């Protein structure tokens, strides 16, 4: 499937320069799709992993450690409120 993306002229020039260098190295023409795949694959795996994890957290609702304390405090308040409304009988 083909998708159109919008980039400014300066970015297009930079991509074109990289594309020319890669074509020179490979000895054959490459597409912009090949170029973008190359650039993605060239990223440190930690960066890609971190970005994927951030995206996963935003989609799945997993809390980062920084929010966990707040979540647990709020959960404790909820449990205390429920206990006051309907005490647990022993």
Protein Blocks (a to p, Z undefined) as FASTA:
>chain_A
ZZdddddfklmmmmmmmmmmmmmmnopacdfklmmmmmmmmpcfklmmmmmmmmmmmmno
pacfklmmmmmmmmmmmmmmmmmmmccdZZ
